[in-house]
Amino acid sequence: MRVSVQMEADKKDIDYRFRQGILEVQQRVGYKNHILEKKLSLIHNDLETKETQLGEVLASAKLDPSSMHTVTHRMEVKNASICLSLLTSSLEQTSLRRHFRCHRTVPSDKFVVC
């Protein structure tokens, strides 16, 4: 009977820690998503400003419209590549942090929720 009570208490403790771990992960993910959305918004605003400036420079240089389109397209591709590499780097860092947190050494009677 005493073993059953102890097992039930352990089960409740494990369940509580499991749920707390899930809530913590959800909060961190939500916060990180919020930060990424802000960064993306800032990058988008910066891109719009640079496109406007580029358009003014190209217009004052009196280039033909096809040349303007080619230059603008190249800049869009380069900006997209930079943005993609930043997001990829952020994802890799997050994955590495998660990997190290989830694979740390723990006593055999405990477990880590990943």
KEMAR-532777 format. One record per residue (C-alpha): x, y, z; residue in three letters. Coordinates in steps of 0.2 Angstrom, whole numbers, plus 5000, padded with zeros to 4 digits. Example, Ala and Ser with C-alpha at 12.3 -4.5 7.8 and 13.67 -1.06 7.14 Angstrom:
BEGIN
+------+------+------+-----+
!    X !    Y !    Z ! res !
+------+------+------+-----+
! 5062 ! 4978 ! 5039 ! ALA !
! 5068 ! 4995 ! 5036 ! SER !
+------+------+------+-----+
This chain:
BEGIN
+------+------+------+-----+
!    X !    Y !    Z ! res !
+------+------+------+-----+
! 5000 ! 5000 ! 5000 ! MET !
! 5014 ! 5012 ! 5005 ! ARG !
! 5023 ! 5009 ! 4988 ! VAL !
! 5007 ! 5013 ! 4979 ! SER !
! 5005 ! 5029 ! 4988 ! VAL !
! 5024 ! 5033 ! 4984 ! GLN !
! 5022 ! 5029 ! 4966 ! MET !
! 5006 ! 5040 ! 4964 ! GLU !
! 5016 ! 5054 ! 4972 ! ALA !
! 5030 ! 5051 ! 4960 ! ASP !
! 5018 ! 5051 ! 4946 ! LYS !
! 5010 ! 5067 ! 4951 ! LYS !
! 5027 ! 5075 ! 4953 ! ASP !
! 5033 ! 5069 ! 4936 ! ILE !
! 5017 ! 5075 ! 4928 ! ASP !
! 5019 ! 5092 ! 4936 ! TYR !
! 5037 ! 5094 ! 4930 ! ARG !
! 5032 ! 5088 ! 4913 ! PHE !
! 5018 ! 5101 ! 4911 ! ARG !
! 5029 ! 5115 ! 4918 ! GLN !
! 5043 ! 5110 ! 4906 ! GLY !
! 5030 ! 5111 ! 4891 ! ILE !
! 5024 ! 5128 ! 4897 ! LEU !
! 5042 ! 5135 ! 4899 ! GLU !
! 5046 ! 5129 ! 4881 ! VAL !
! 5030 ! 5137 ! 4874 ! GLN !
! 5034 ! 5153 ! 4883 ! GLN !
! 5052 ! 5153 ! 4876 ! ARG !
! 5046 ! 5149 ! 4858 ! VAL !
! 5032 ! 5163 ! 4859 ! GLY !
! 5045 ! 5175 ! 4865 ! TYR !
! 5058 ! 5170 ! 4851 ! LYS !
! 5044 ! 5171 ! 4838 ! ASN !
! 5040 ! 5188 ! 4844 ! HIS !
! 5058 ! 5194 ! 4843 ! ILE !
! 5060 ! 5186 ! 4825 ! LEU !
! 5044 ! 5195 ! 4819 ! GLU !
! 5051 ! 5212 ! 4826 ! LYS !
! 5068 ! 5208 ! 4817 ! LYS !
! 5059 ! 5204 ! 4801 ! LEU !
! 5048 ! 5219 ! 4802 ! SER !
! 5064 ! 5230 ! 4804 ! LEU !
! 5072 ! 5222 ! 4790 ! ILE !
! 5057 ! 5224 ! 4779 ! HIS !
! 5056 ! 5243 ! 4783 ! ASN !
! 5075 ! 5245 ! 4780 ! ASP !
! 5072 ! 5236 ! 4763 ! LEU !
! 5058 ! 5248 ! 4758 ! GLU !
! 5069 ! 5263 ! 4763 ! THR !
! 5083 ! 5256 ! 4752 ! LYS !
! 5072 ! 5252 ! 4738 ! GLU !
! 5065 ! 5270 ! 4738 ! THR !
! 5083 ! 5277 ! 4739 ! GLN !
! 5089 ! 5266 ! 4725 ! LEU !
! 5074 ! 5271 ! 4714 ! GLY !
! 5078 ! 5289 ! 4717 ! GLU !
! 5096 ! 5286 ! 4712 ! VAL !
! 5092 ! 5276 ! 4697 ! LEU !
! 5079 ! 5289 ! 4691 ! ALA !
! 5091 ! 5303 ! 4693 ! SER !
! 5104 ! 5293 ! 4683 ! ALA !
! 5091 ! 5292 ! 4669 ! LYS !
! 5093 ! 5273 ! 4666 ! LEU !
! 5081 ! 5264 ! 4655 ! ASP !
! 5067 ! 5255 ! 4665 ! PRO !
! 5074 ! 5238 ! 4660 ! SER !
! 5091 ! 5242 ! 4668 ! SER !
! 5082 ! 5248 ! 4684 ! MET !
! 5072 ! 5232 ! 4685 ! HIS !
! 5088 ! 5221 ! 4683 ! THR !
! 5097 ! 5231 ! 4697 ! VAL !
! 5081 ! 5230 ! 4708 ! THR !
! 5079 ! 5212 ! 4706 ! HIS !
! 5097 ! 5208 ! 4710 ! ARG !
! 5096 ! 5218 ! 4726 ! MET !
! 5080 ! 5209 ! 4731 ! GLU !
! 5088 ! 5192 ! 4728 ! VAL !
! 5104 ! 5197 ! 4738 ! LYS !
! 5093 ! 5204 ! 4753 ! ASN !
! 5082 ! 5188 ! 4752 ! ALA !
! 5098 ! 5178 ! 4753 ! SER !
! 5105 ! 5188 ! 4768 ! ILE !
! 5088 ! 5186 ! 4777 ! CYS !
! 5088 ! 5168 ! 4774 ! LEU !
! 5105 ! 5165 ! 4780 ! SER !
! 5101 ! 5175 ! 4796 ! LEU !
! 5086 ! 5165 ! 4799 ! LEU !
! 5095 ! 5148 ! 4796 ! THR !
! 5109 ! 5154 ! 4808 ! SER !
! 5096 ! 5157 ! 4821 ! SER !
! 5088 ! 5141 ! 4818 ! LEU !
! 5104 ! 5131 ! 4820 ! GLU !
! 5108 ! 5140 ! 4836 ! GLN !
! 5091 ! 5136 ! 4843 ! THR !
! 5093 ! 5118 ! 4838 ! SER !
! 5110 ! 5116 ! 4846 ! LEU !
! 5104 ! 5124 ! 4862 ! ARG !
! 5089 ! 5112 ! 4862 ! ARG !
! 5101 ! 5097 ! 4858 ! HIS !
! 5113 ! 5101 ! 4873 ! PHE !
! 5098 ! 5104 ! 4885 ! ARG !
! 5090 ! 5088 ! 4880 ! CYS !
! 5105 ! 5077 ! 4881 ! HIS !
! 5113 ! 5082 ! 4897 ! ARG !
! 5117 ! 5069 ! 4910 ! THR !
! 5103 ! 5066 ! 4922 ! VAL !
! 5102 ! 5053 ! 4936 ! PRO !
! 5094 ! 5037 ! 4930 ! SER !
! 5078 ! 5039 ! 4941 ! ASP !
! 5074 ! 5056 ! 4932 ! LYS !
! 5071 ! 5060 ! 4914 ! PHE !
! 5072 ! 5075 ! 4903 ! VAL !
! 5057 ! 5081 ! 4892 ! VAL !
! 5063 ! 5087 ! 4875 ! CYS !
+------+------+------+-----+
